Amino acid sequence: MTFGGGTRDDETFAPGGQENIPHLLKELLPSATFFTQVVNRGILGHYVANASIATGVYETINNFASLPPDHPTVFEYFRKDLKRSASDAWVIAPSNGFSRIGESAHGSYGAGHGAGVILPKRLLAASLAGNTADFEHLLRDNYETPLLTPGFMPSAQGQKWNEFQLRQLSETLKLSVDDFVAHARGVSSPDELSVYIARRLMEGVAPSLLWITLHDIDIAHTGTYSLYIDGIRRCDRLCAEIWKAIESKPAYSGKTTLFILPDFGRDSDNDPGGNGFQHHRTGDPLSRTTWMLVMGPGVRENITVDRPVESIDLVPTLGLILGFSPRFTQGRPLTEVT
């Protein structure tokens, strides 16, 4: 799980922020190995940063363009090396911009080897058939730019996407349009909708590799600190809910490793070139350095690792755990959890 939208230590694991993460701190951390310095040395945009984490290479693609990563993703390594089916690797992502994250442009991998991508906002937009008035709080697509907002796609292309989304809803998630819309009416945020979709996928398909990106925290770009804190507290609760779901399902209980990490931080309050919690533009240490929590069978409990590691170390670590060879990555396996 990527702990959505850029999160500073100041509002999470630093002493002044711990009240915002009671579930991570009291329920998950005692059973986990905790990395205190996870550095992202790449571009600090949410799509490109998540693509970098997913490939183990600092990608340089346009954060706001509909482009695949240049390097093979963890999903392609996993499926090609281990000969896994298309139904065994999935991504649940927060916005339109993540539609290409499941499959790279790399010539040796790419087409036919990636993960299925579910975009809950697109599912909802397709289900509503234009009647979106009561759901704008769930459909807002991006807080950094007004260019990526509901509407999604024009005319014929949009119709094809709607048909595809509705097939995902009925065939993959085994949900009727009416039931999905009824559930969406009762949730307060896009991240809650994403976790609902994740639970449906775990119950119906039980993929071996599941990537969930949360994003509510990115509301910080509006400049409202209280909404930023609400997003952190919601992410904290939802991470605990996912772990409880893992532990409650025979397909996952006792044999699942969970990684939770923010994609990066946010600007320091003391950097004159930044805007503090509101943005992640300066590239200062606070915007680049965050944390990671790892738990599951074989992972040492209640262990803290203070040495600096990098976010691109995730894929080679997963390679050792799952048994695939991430040959193009630039990261290094985290020996503390392998």
DRENMI-121246 format. One record per residue (C-alpha): chain; residue number from 1; residue in three letters; x negated, y, z. Coordinates in steps of 0.05 Angstrom, whole numbers, plus 5000, padded with zeros to 4 digits. Example, Ala and Ser with C-alpha at 12.3 -4.5 7.8 and 13.67 -1.06 7.14 Angstrom:
<nodes>
<node mol="A" seq="1" type="ala" X="4754" Y="4910" Z="5156"/>
<node mol="A" seq="2" type="ser" X="4727" Y="4979" Z="5143"/>
</nodes>
This chain:
<nodes>
<node mol="A" seq="1" type="met" X="5000" Y="5000" Z="5000"/>
<node mol="A" seq="2" type="thr" X="4974" Y="5069" Z="4983"/>
<node mol="A" seq="3" type="phe" X="4998" Y="5114" Z="5039"/>
<node mol="A" seq="4" type="gly" X="5028" Y="5165" Z="4993"/>
<node mol="A" seq="5" type="gly" X="5011" Y="5234" Z="4971"/>
<node mol="A" seq="6" type="gly" X="4946" Y="5254" Z="5004"/>
<node mol="A" seq="7" type="thr" X="4939" Y="5252" Z="5080"/>
<node mol="A" seq="8" type="arg" X="4888" Y="5284" Z="5126"/>
<node mol="A" seq="9" type="asp" X="4859" Y="5252" Z="5188"/>
<node mol="A" seq="10" type="asp" X="4882" Y="5314" Z="5225"/>
<node mol="A" seq="11" type="glu" X="4954" Y="5291" Z="5219"/>
<node mol="A" seq="12" type="thr" X="4942" Y="5216" Z="5226"/>
<node mol="A" seq="13" type="phe" X="4886" Y="5182" Z="5264"/>
<node mol="A" seq="14" type="ala" X="4852" Y="5243" Z="5293"/>
<node mol="A" seq="15" type="pro" X="4874" Y="5254" Z="5366"/>
<node mol="A" seq="16" type="gly" X="4920" Y="5312" Z="5348"/>
<node mol="A" seq="17" type="gly" X="4956" Y="5272" Z="5294"/>
<node mol="A" seq="18" type="gln" X="4966" Y="5204" Z="5328"/>
<node mol="A" seq="19" type="glu" X="5037" Y="5222" Z="5350"/>
<node mol="A" seq="20" type="asn" X="5056" Y="5220" Z="5277"/>
<node mol="A" seq="21" type="ile" X="5036" Y="5147" Z="5266"/>
<node mol="A" seq="22" type="pro" X="5062" Y="5107" Z="5325"/>
<node mol="A" seq="23" type="his" X="5074" Y="5044" Z="5283"/>
<node mol="A" seq="24" type="leu" X="5005" Y="5043" Z="5252"/>
<node mol="A" seq="25" type="leu" X="4972" Y="5059" Z="5318"/>
<node mol="A" seq="26" type="lys" X="5010" Y="5013" Z="5365"/>
<node mol="A" seq="27" type="glu" X="5036" Y="4957" Z="5321"/>
<node mol="A" seq="28" type="leu" X="4987" Y="4948" Z="5263"/>
<node mol="A" seq="29" type="leu" X="4919" Y="4974" Z="5286"/>
<node mol="A" seq="30" type="pro" X="4910" Y="4923" Z="5343"/>
<node mol="A" seq="31" type="ser" X="4915" Y="4867" Z="5291"/>
<node mol="A" seq="32" type="ala" X="4871" Y="4901" Z="5239"/>
<node mol="A" seq="33" type="thr" X="4801" Y="4919" Z="5217"/>
<node mol="A" seq="34" type="phe" X="4801" Y="4995" Z="5211"/>
<node mol="A" seq="35" type="phe" X="4754" Y="5034" Z="5166"/>
<node mol="A" seq="36" type="thr" X="4747" Y="5106" Z="5190"/>
<node mol="A" seq="37" type="gln" X="4710" Y="5135" Z="5131"/>
<node mol="A" seq="38" type="val" X="4738" Y="5118" Z="5062"/>
<node mol="A" seq="39" type="val" X="4712" Y="5167" Z="5011"/>
<node mol="A" seq="40" type="asn" X="4743" Y="5183" Z="4943"/>
<node mol="A" seq="41" type="arg" X="4689" Y="5213" Z="4898"/>
<node mol="A" seq="42" type="gly" X="4734" Y="5219" Z="4838"/>
<node mol="A" seq="43" type="ile" X="4789" Y="5266" Z="4813"/>
<node mol="A" seq="44" type="leu" X="4838" Y="5285" Z="4867"/>
<node mol="A" seq="45" type="gly" X="4903" Y="5275" Z="4830"/>
<node mol="A" seq="46" type="his" X="4952" Y="5222" Z="4852"/>
<node mol="A" seq="47" type="tyr" X="4959" Y="5181" Z="4788"/>
<node mol="A" seq="48" type="val" X="4885" Y="5184" Z="4769"/>
<node mol="A" seq="49" type="ala" X="4864" Y="5169" Z="4841"/>
<node mol="A" seq="50" type="asn" X="4910" Y="5109" Z="4846"/>
<node mol="A" seq="51" type="ala" X="4885" Y="5086" Z="4778"/>
<node mol="A" seq="52" type="ser" X="4814" Y="5091" Z="4804"/>
<node mol="A" seq="53" type="ile" X="4831" Y="5050" Z="4866"/>
<node mol="A" seq="54" type="ala" X="4865" Y="4999" Z="4821"/>
<node mol="A" seq="55" type="thr" X="4806" Y="4992" Z="4774"/>
<node mol="A" seq="56" type="gly" X="4747" Y="5001" Z="4821"/>
<node mol="A" seq="57" type="val" X="4720" Y="5055" Z="4775"/>
<node mol="A" seq="58" type="tyr" X="4729" Y="5130" Z="4782"/>
<node mol="A" seq="59" type="glu" X="4776" Y="5142" Z="4723"/>
<node mol="A" seq="60" type="thr" X="4775" Y="5209" Z="4686"/>
<node mol="A" seq="61" type="ile" X="4842" Y="5206" Z="4651"/>
<node mol="A" seq="62" type="asn" X="4889" Y="5265" Z="4652"/>
<node mol="A" seq="63" type="asn" X="4929" Y="5262" Z="4717"/>
<node mol="A" seq="64" type="phe" X="4991" Y="5288" Z="4683"/>
<node mol="A" seq="65" type="ala" X="4988" Y="5249" Z="4618"/>
<node mol="A" seq="66" type="ser" X="5021" Y="5182" Z="4603"/>
<node mol="A" seq="67" type="leu" X="4956" Y="5145" Z="4593"/>
<node mol="A" seq="68" type="pro" X="4932" Y="5077" Z="4617"/>
<node mol="A" seq="69" type="pro" X="4867" Y="5070" Z="4657"/>
<node mol="A" seq="70" type="asp" X="4805" Y="5061" Z="4615"/>
<node mol="A" seq="71" type="his" X="4779" Y="5003" Z="4656"/>
<node mol="A" seq="72" type="pro" X="4812" Y="4936" Z="4673"/>
<node mol="A" seq="73" type="thr" X="4858" Y="4938" Z="4732"/>
<node mol="A" seq="74" type="val" X="4861" Y="4891" Z="4791"/>
<node mol="A" seq="75" type="phe" X="4924" Y="4862" Z="4761"/>
<node mol="A" seq="76" type="glu" X="4889" Y="4843" Z="4696"/>
<node mol="A" seq="77" type="tyr" X="4830" Y="4812" Z="4731"/>
<node mol="A" seq="78" type="phe" X="4878" Y="4773" Z="4775"/>
<node mol="A" seq="79" type="arg" X="4923" Y="4748" Z="4719"/>
<node mol="A" seq="80" type="lys" X="4870" Y="4733" Z="4666"/>
<node mol="A" seq="81" type="asp" X="4817" Y="4701" Z="4711"/>
<node mol="A" seq="82" type="leu" X="4866" Y="4660" Z="4752"/>
<node mol="A" seq="83" type="lys" X="4915" Y="4647" Z="4694"/>
<node mol="A" seq="84" type="arg" X="4974" Y="4677" Z="4732"/>
<node mol="A" seq="85" type="ser" X="5042" Y="4691" Z="4701"/>
<node mol="A" seq="86" type="ala" X="5070" Y="4759" Z="4686"/>
<node mol="A" seq="87" type="ser" X="5118" Y="4752" Z="4745"/>
<node mol="A" seq="88" type="asp" X="5061" Y="4745" Z="4796"/>
<node mol="A" seq="89" type="ala" X="5034" Y="4817" Z="4795"/>
<node mol="A" seq="90" type="trp" X="5077" Y="4879" Z="4805"/>
<node mol="A" seq="91" type="val" X="5070" Y="4953" Z="4819"/>
<node mol="A" seq="92" type="ile" X="5124" Y="4996" Z="4852"/>
<node mol="A" seq="93" type="ala" X="5106" Y="5068" Z="4838"/>
<node mol="A" seq="94" type="pro" X="5135" Y="5136" Z="4856"/>
<node mol="A" seq="95" type="ser" X="5139" Y="5175" Z="4792"/>
<node mol="A" seq="96" type="asn" X="5141" Y="5176" Z="4717"/>
<node mol="A" seq="97" type="gly" X="5066" Y="5189" Z="4715"/>
<node mol="A" seq="98" type="phe" X="5052" Y="5119" Z="4741"/>
<node mol="A" seq="99" type="ser" X="5086" Y="5082" Z="4684"/>
<node mol="A" seq="100" type="arg" X="5019" Y="5061" Z="4652"/>
<node mol="A" seq="101" type="ile" X="4982" Y="5040" Z="4715"/>
<node mol="A" seq="102" type="gly" X="4996" Y="4966" Z="4708"/>
<node mol="A" seq="103" type="glu" X="4954" Y="4954" Z="4646"/>
<node mol="A" seq="104" type="ser" X="4890" Y="4986" Z="4620"/>
<node mol="A" seq="105" type="ala" X="4865" Y="5006" Z="4551"/>
<node mol="A" seq="106" type="his" X="4805" Y="4960" Z="4557"/>
<node mol="A" seq="107" type="gly" X="4794" Y="4917" Z="4496"/>
<node mol="A" seq="108" type="ser" X="4778" Y="4853" Z="4536"/>
<node mol="A" seq="109" type="tyr" X="4840" Y="4858" Z="4580"/>
<node mol="A" seq="110" type="gly" X="4897" Y="4907" Z="4568"/>
<node mol="A" seq="111" type="ala" X="4959" Y="4884" Z="4531"/>
<node mol="A" seq="112" type="gly" X="4992" Y="4822" Z="4560"/>
<node mol="A" seq="113" type="his" X="4949" Y="4816" Z="4622"/>
<node mol="A" seq="114" type="gly" X="4976" Y="4871" Z="4667"/>
<node mol="A" seq="115" type="ala" X="5027" Y="4879" Z="4722"/>
<node mol="A" seq="116" type="gly" X="5100" Y="4894" Z="4715"/>
<node mol="A" seq="117" type="val" X="5114" Y="4966" Z="4736"/>
<node mol="A" seq="118" type="ile" X="5178" Y="4985" Z="4772"/>
<node mol="A" seq="119" type="leu" X="5194" Y="5059" Z="4778"/>
<node mol="A" seq="120" type="pro" X="5252" Y="5066" Z="4826"/>
<node mol="A" seq="121" type="lys" X="5269" Y="5136" Z="4803"/>
<node mol="A" seq="122" type="arg" X="5276" Y="5113" Z="4732"/>
<node mol="A" seq="123" type="leu" X="5319" Y="5055" Z="4755"/>
<node mol="A" seq="124" type="leu" X="5364" Y="5103" Z="4792"/>
<node mol="A" seq="125" type="ala" X="5367" Y="5153" Z="4734"/>
<node mol="A" seq="126" type="ala" X="5386" Y="5098" Z="4686"/>
<node mol="A" seq="127" type="ser" X="5439" Y="5072" Z="4735"/>
<node mol="A" seq="128" type="leu" X="5470" Y="5140" Z="4743"/>
<node mol="A" seq="129" type="ala" X="5481" Y="5151" Z="4668"/>
<node mol="A" seq="130" type="gly" X="5472" Y="5226" Z="4676"/>
<node mol="A" seq="131" type="asn" X="5514" Y="5235" Z="4739"/>
<node mol="A" seq="132" type="thr" X="5454" Y="5256" Z="4782"/>
<node mol="A" seq="133" type="ala" X="5484" Y="5313" Z="4822"/>
<node mol="A" seq="134" type="asp" X="5485" Y="5275" Z="4889"/>
<node mol="A" seq="135" type="phe" X="5416" Y="5245" Z="4880"/>
<node mol="A" seq="136" type="glu" X="5369" Y="5302" Z="4864"/>
<node mol="A" seq="137" type="his" X="5331" Y="5290" Z="4930"/>
<node mol="A" seq="138" type="leu" X="5312" Y="5221" Z="4904"/>
<node mol="A" seq="139" type="leu" X="5297" Y="5240" Z="4832"/>
<node mol="A" seq="140" type="arg" X="5249" Y="5298" Z="4841"/>
<node mol="A" seq="141" type="asp" X="5189" Y="5270" Z="4803"/>
<node mol="A" seq="142" type="asn" X="5130" Y="5313" Z="4822"/>
<node mol="A" seq="143" type="tyr" X="5113" Y="5368" Z="4872"/>
<node mol="A" seq="144" type="glu" X="5050" Y="5394" Z="4838"/>
<node mol="A" seq="145" type="thr" X="5080" Y="5418" Z="4773"/>
<node mol="A" seq="146" type="pro" X="5150" Y="5437" Z="4748"/>
<node mol="A" seq="147" type="leu" X="5136" Y="5400" Z="4683"/>
<node mol="A" seq="148" type="leu" X="5150" Y="5331" Z="4710"/>
<node mol="A" seq="149" type="thr" X="5220" Y="5334" Z="4736"/>
<node mol="A" seq="150" type="pro" X="5284" Y="5294" Z="4723"/>
<node mol="A" seq="151" type="gly" X="5306" Y="5287" Z="4652"/>
<node mol="A" seq="152" type="phe" X="5251" Y="5236" Z="4642"/>
<node mol="A" seq="153" type="met" X="5254" Y="5224" Z="4567"/>
<node mol="A" seq="154" type="pro" X="5291" Y="5253" Z="4507"/>
<node mol="A" seq="155" type="ser" X="5343" Y="5220" Z="4462"/>
<node mol="A" seq="156" type="ala" X="5329" Y="5153" Z="4430"/>
<node mol="A" seq="157" type="gln" X="5266" Y="5139" Z="4470"/>
<node mol="A" seq="158" type="gly" X="5302" Y="5155" Z="4534"/>
<node mol="A" seq="159" type="gln" X="5358" Y="5107" Z="4515"/>
<node mol="A" seq="160" type="lys" X="5309" Y="5051" Z="4504"/>
<node mol="A" seq="161" type="trp" X="5277" Y="5064" Z="4571"/>
<node mol="A" seq="162" type="asn" X="5346" Y="5065" Z="4604"/>
<node mol="A" seq="163" type="glu" X="5362" Y="4997" Z="4574"/>
<node mol="A" seq="164" type="phe" X="5295" Y="4970" Z="4598"/>
<node mol="A" seq="165" type="gln" X="5307" Y="4996" Z="4668"/>
<node mol="A" seq="166" type="leu" X="5376" Y="4965" Z="4672"/>
<node mol="A" seq="167" type="arg" X="5347" Y="4898" Z="4650"/>
<node mol="A" seq="168" type="gln" X="5296" Y="4903" Z="4705"/>
<node mol="A" seq="169" type="leu" X="5352" Y="4918" Z="4754"/>
<node mol="A" seq="170" type="ser" X="5394" Y="4858" Z="4735"/>
<node mol="A" seq="171" type="glu" X="5343" Y="4806" Z="4713"/>
<node mol="A" seq="172" type="thr" X="5284" Y="4819" Z="4760"/>
<node mol="A" seq="173" type="leu" X="5316" Y="4849" Z="4822"/>
<node mol="A" seq="174" type="lys" X="5384" Y="4813" Z="4815"/>
<node mol="A" seq="175" type="leu" X="5421" Y="4877" Z="4830"/>
<node mol="A" seq="176" type="ser" X="5483" Y="4905" Z="4799"/>
<node mol="A" seq="177" type="val" X="5485" Y="4979" Z="4781"/>
<node mol="A" seq="178" type="asp" X="5541" Y="4991" Z="4831"/>
<node mol="A" seq="179" type="asp" X="5503" Y="4957" Z="4888"/>
<node mol="A" seq="180" type="phe" X="5439" Y="4994" Z="4873"/>
<node mol="A" seq="181" type="val" X="5472" Y="5062" Z="4870"/>
<node mol="A" seq="182" type="ala" X="5510" Y="5046" Z="4934"/>
<node mol="A" seq="183" type="his" X="5445" Y="5031" Z="4969"/>
<node mol="A" seq="184" type="ala" X="5411" Y="5093" Z="4941"/>
<node mol="A" seq="185" type="arg" X="5467" Y="5135" Z="4968"/>
<node mol="A" seq="186" type="gly" X="5448" Y="5114" Z="5038"/>
<node mol="A" seq="187" type="val" X="5373" Y="5129" Z="5036"/>
<node mol="A" seq="188" type="ser" X="5341" Y="5195" Z="5050"/>
<node mol="A" seq="189" type="ser" X="5277" Y="5193" Z="5009"/>
<node mol="A" seq="190" type="pro" X="5244" Y="5162" Z="4947"/>
<node mol="A" seq="191" type="asp" X="5196" Y="5122" Z="4991"/>
<node mol="A" seq="192" type="glu" X="5254" Y="5088" Z="5026"/>
<node mol="A" seq="193" type="leu" X="5281" Y="5069" Z="4957"/>
<node mol="A" seq="194" type="ser" X="5213" Y="5042" Z="4937"/>
<node mol="A" seq="195" type="val" X="5208" Y="4998" Z="4999"/>
<node mol="A" seq="196" type="tyr" X="5279" Y="4972" Z="4986"/>
<node mol="A" seq="197" type="ile" X="5257" Y="4952" Z="4916"/>
<node mol="A" seq="198" type="ala" X="5194" Y="4920" Z="4945"/>
<node mol="A" seq="199" type="arg" X="5236" Y="4877" Z="4992"/>
<node mol="A" seq="200" type="arg" X="5282" Y="4856" Z="4936"/>
<node mol="A" seq="201" type="leu" X="5222" Y="4837" Z="4894"/>
<node mol="A" seq="202" type="met" X="5191" Y="4798" Z="4951"/>
<node mol="A" seq="203" type="glu" X="5255" Y="4760" Z="4962"/>
<node mol="A" seq="204" type="gly" X="5272" Y="4745" Z="4890"/>
<node mol="A" seq="205" type="val" X="5205" Y="4738" Z="4855"/>
<node mol="A" seq="206" type="ala" X="5153" Y="4732" Z="4911"/>
<node mol="A" seq="207" type="pro" X="5093" Y="4758" Z="4872"/>
<node mol="A" seq="208" type="ser" X="5024" Y="4741" Z="4897"/>
<node mol="A" seq="209" type="leu" X="4997" Y="4811" Z="4883"/>
<node mol="A" seq="210" type="leu" X="5042" Y="4870" Z="4900"/>
<node mol="A" seq="211" type="trp" X="5020" Y="4943" Z="4898"/>
<node mol="A" seq="212" type="ile" X="5065" Y="4996" Z="4930"/>
<node mol="A" seq="213" type="thr" X="5050" Y="5070" Z="4925"/>
<node mol="A" seq="214" type="leu" X="5087" Y="5116" Z="4972"/>
<node mol="A" seq="215" type="his" X="5092" Y="5190" Z="4955"/>
<node mol="A" seq="216" type="asp" X="5138" Y="5229" Z="5002"/>
<node mol="A" seq="217" type="ile" X="5079" Y="5262" Z="5036"/>
<node mol="A" seq="218" type="asp" X="5064" Y="5301" Z="4972"/>
<node mol="A" seq="219" type="ile" X="5122" Y="5347" Z="4990"/>
<node mol="A" seq="220" type="ala" X="5066" Y="5385" Z="5026"/>
<node mol="A" seq="221" type="his" X="5055" Y="5421" Z="4960"/>
<node mol="A" seq="222" type="thr" X="5118" Y="5461" Z="4975"/>
<node mol="A" seq="223" type="gly" X="5080" Y="5492" Z="5034"/>
<node mol="A" seq="224" type="thr" X="5127" Y="5467" Z="5088"/>
<node mol="A" seq="225" type="tyr" X="5087" Y="5434" Z="5144"/>
<node mol="A" seq="226" type="ser" X="5147" Y="5402" Z="5178"/>
<node mol="A" seq="227" type="leu" X="5166" Y="5365" Z="5114"/>
<node mol="A" seq="228" type="tyr" X="5094" Y="5341" Z="5106"/>
<node mol="A" seq="229" type="ile" X="5096" Y="5313" Z="5177"/>
<node mol="A" seq="230" type="asp" X="5164" Y="5281" Z="5163"/>
<node mol="A" seq="231" type="gly" X="5133" Y="5247" Z="5103"/>
<node mol="A" seq="232" type="ile" X="5075" Y="5219" Z="5145"/>
<node mol="A" seq="233" type="arg" X="5123" Y="5193" Z="5198"/>
<node mol="A" seq="234" type="arg" X="5166" Y="5160" Z="5145"/>
<node mol="A" seq="235" type="cys" X="5105" Y="5127" Z="5112"/>
<node mol="A" seq="236" type="asp" X="5083" Y="5103" Z="5180"/>
<node mol="A" seq="237" type="arg" X="5151" Y="5070" Z="5193"/>
<node mol="A" seq="238" type="leu" X="5155" Y="5040" Z="5123"/>
<node mol="A" seq="239" type="cys" X="5086" Y="5009" Z="5128"/>
<node mol="A" seq="240" type="ala" X="5109" Y="4973" Z="5191"/>
<node mol="A" seq="241" type="glu" X="5173" Y="4952" Z="5156"/>
<node mol="A" seq="242" type="ile" X="5133" Y="4921" Z="5099"/>
<node mol="A" seq="243" type="trp" X="5089" Y="4882" Z="5148"/>
<node mol="A" seq="244" type="lys" X="5151" Y="4857" Z="5185"/>
<node mol="A" seq="245" type="ala" X="5180" Y="4835" Z="5118"/>
<node mol="A" seq="246" type="ile" X="5116" Y="4798" Z="5102"/>
<node mol="A" seq="247" type="glu" X="5116" Y="4763" Z="5169"/>
<node mol="A" seq="248" type="ser" X="5190" Y="4743" Z="5162"/>
<node mol="A" seq="249" type="lys" X="5184" Y="4709" Z="5093"/>
<node mol="A" seq="250" type="pro" X="5157" Y="4638" Z="5085"/>
<node mol="A" seq="251" type="ala" X="5125" Y="4657" Z="5019"/>
<node mol="A" seq="252" type="tyr" X="5082" Y="4709" Z="5054"/>
<node mol="A" seq="253" type="ser" X="5078" Y="4696" Z="5129"/>
<node mol="A" seq="254" type="gly" X="5010" Y="4675" Z="5153"/>
<node mol="A" seq="255" type="lys" X="4978" Y="4679" Z="5084"/>
<node mol="A" seq="256" type="thr" X="4981" Y="4752" Z="5064"/>
<node mol="A" seq="257" type="thr" X="4928" Y="4805" Z="5070"/>
<node mol="A" seq="258" type="leu" X="4954" Y="4876" Z="5074"/>
<node mol="A" seq="259" type="phe" X="4912" Y="4937" Z="5056"/>
<node mol="A" seq="260" type="ile" X="4938" Y="5006" Z="5073"/>
<node mol="A" seq="261" type="leu" X="4900" Y="5068" Z="5051"/>
<node mol="A" seq="262" type="pro" X="4915" Y="5140" Z="5029"/>
<node mol="A" seq="263" type="asp" X="4892" Y="5156" Z="4959"/>
<node mol="A" seq="264" type="phe" X="4853" Y="5216" Z="4988"/>
<node mol="A" seq="265" type="gly" X="4861" Y="5272" Z="5039"/>
<node mol="A" seq="266" type="arg" X="4881" Y="5345" Z="5034"/>
<node mol="A" seq="267" type="asp" X="4843" Y="5411" Z="5040"/>
<node mol="A" seq="268" type="ser" X="4813" Y="5435" Z="5105"/>
<node mol="A" seq="269" type="asp" X="4847" Y="5493" Z="5140"/>
<node mol="A" seq="270" type="asn" X="4778" Y="5525" Z="5145"/>
<node mol="A" seq="271" type="asp" X="4759" Y="5523" Z="5072"/>
<node mol="A" seq="272" type="pro" X="4770" Y="5593" Z="5041"/>
<node mol="A" seq="273" type="gly" X="4778" Y="5561" Z="4972"/>
<node mol="A" seq="274" type="gly" X="4835" Y="5516" Z="4992"/>
<node mol="A" seq="275" type="asn" X="4905" Y="5518" Z="5020"/>
<node mol="A" seq="276" type="gly" X="4898" Y="5471" Z="5079"/>
<node mol="A" seq="277" type="phe" X="4950" Y="5416" Z="5083"/>
<node mol="A" seq="278" type="gln" X="4988" Y="5444" Z="5023"/>
<node mol="A" seq="279" type="his" X="4939" Y="5422" Z="4968"/>
<node mol="A" seq="280" type="his" X="4879" Y="5379" Z="4951"/>
<node mol="A" seq="281" type="arg" X="4839" Y="5423" Z="4905"/>
<node mol="A" seq="282" type="thr" X="4772" Y="5439" Z="4937"/>
<node mol="A" seq="283" type="gly" X="4739" Y="5371" Z="4938"/>
<node mol="A" seq="284" type="asp" X="4715" Y="5386" Z="5009"/>
<node mol="A" seq="285" type="pro" X="4700" Y="5328" Z="5056"/>
<node mol="A" seq="286" type="leu" X="4769" Y="5330" Z="5088"/>
<node mol="A" seq="287" type="ser" X="4803" Y="5324" Z="5021"/>
<node mol="A" seq="288" type="arg" X="4758" Y="5266" Z="5000"/>
<node mol="A" seq="289" type="thr" X="4752" Y="5226" Z="5064"/>
<node mol="A" seq="290" type="thr" X="4807" Y="5184" Z="5094"/>
<node mol="A" seq="291" type="trp" X="4817" Y="5115" Z="5125"/>
<node mol="A" seq="292" type="met" X="4838" Y="5043" Z="5110"/>
<node mol="A" seq="293" type="leu" X="4872" Y="4990" Z="5152"/>
<node mol="A" seq="294" type="val" X="4866" Y="4916" Z="5133"/>
<node mol="A" seq="295" type="met" X="4903" Y="4859" Z="5167"/>
<node mol="A" seq="296" type="gly" X="4920" Y="4787" Z="5153"/>
<node mol="A" seq="297" type="pro" X="4893" Y="4716" Z="5162"/>
<node mol="A" seq="298" type="gly" X="4818" Y="4715" Z="5171"/>
<node mol="A" seq="299" type="val" X="4813" Y="4790" Z="5182"/>
<node mol="A" seq="300" type="arg" X="4783" Y="4807" Z="5249"/>
<node mol="A" seq="301" type="glu" X="4831" Y="4842" Z="5296"/>
<node mol="A" seq="302" type="asn" X="4820" Y="4908" Z="5333"/>
<node mol="A" seq="303" type="ile" X="4755" Y="4922" Z="5297"/>
<node mol="A" seq="304" type="thr" X="4732" Y="4992" Z="5277"/>
<node mol="A" seq="305" type="val" X="4682" Y="5003" Z="5220"/>
<node mol="A" seq="306" type="asp" X="4651" Y="5072" Z="5220"/>
<node mol="A" seq="307" type="arg" X="4603" Y="5065" Z="5161"/>
<node mol="A" seq="308" type="pro" X="4624" Y="5104" Z="5099"/>
<node mol="A" seq="309" type="val" X="4656" Y="5062" Z="5044"/>
<node mol="A" seq="310" type="glu" X="4692" Y="5083" Z="4980"/>
<node mol="A" seq="311" type="ser" X="4763" Y="5075" Z="4956"/>
<node mol="A" seq="312" type="ile" X="4737" Y="5038" Z="4894"/>
<node mol="A" seq="313" type="asp" X="4711" Y="4983" Z="4940"/>
<node mol="A" seq="314" type="leu" X="4782" Y="4955" Z="4944"/>
<node mol="A" seq="315" type="val" X="4782" Y="4916" Z="4878"/>
<node mol="A" seq="316" type="pro" X="4716" Y="4879" Z="4888"/>
<node mol="A" seq="317" type="thr" X="4740" Y="4862" Z="4958"/>
<node mol="A" seq="318" type="leu" X="4805" Y="4834" Z="4931"/>
<node mol="A" seq="319" type="gly" X="4764" Y="4796" Z="4880"/>
<node mol="A" seq="320" type="leu" X="4727" Y="4758" Z="4935"/>
<node mol="A" seq="321" type="ile" X="4791" Y="4745" Z="4973"/>
<node mol="A" seq="322" type="leu" X="4833" Y="4722" Z="4914"/>
<node mol="A" seq="323" type="gly" X="4778" Y="4690" Z="4872"/>
<node mol="A" seq="324" type="phe" X="4773" Y="4732" Z="4810"/>
<node mol="A" seq="325" type="ser" X="4713" Y="4768" Z="4780"/>
<node mol="A" seq="326" type="pro" X="4721" Y="4844" Z="4775"/>
<node mol="A" seq="327" type="arg" X="4662" Y="4850" Z="4728"/>
<node mol="A" seq="328" type="phe" X="4671" Y="4923" Z="4707"/>
<node mol="A" seq="329" type="thr" X="4681" Y="4954" Z="4776"/>
<node mol="A" seq="330" type="gln" X="4632" Y="5003" Z="4807"/>
<node mol="A" seq="331" type="gly" X="4652" Y="4989" Z="4879"/>
<node mol="A" seq="332" type="arg" X="4623" Y="4939" Z="4928"/>
<node mol="A" seq="333" type="pro" X="4659" Y="4885" Z="4968"/>
<node mol="A" seq="334" type="leu" X="4675" Y="4903" Z="5040"/>
<node mol="A" seq="335" type="thr" X="4638" Y="4848" Z="5076"/>
<node mol="A" seq="336" type="glu" X="4676" Y="4863" Z="5141"/>
<node mol="A" seq="337" type="val" X="4740" Y="4832" Z="5112"/>
<node mol="A" seq="338" type="thr" X="4713" Y="4780" Z="5063"/>
</nodes>
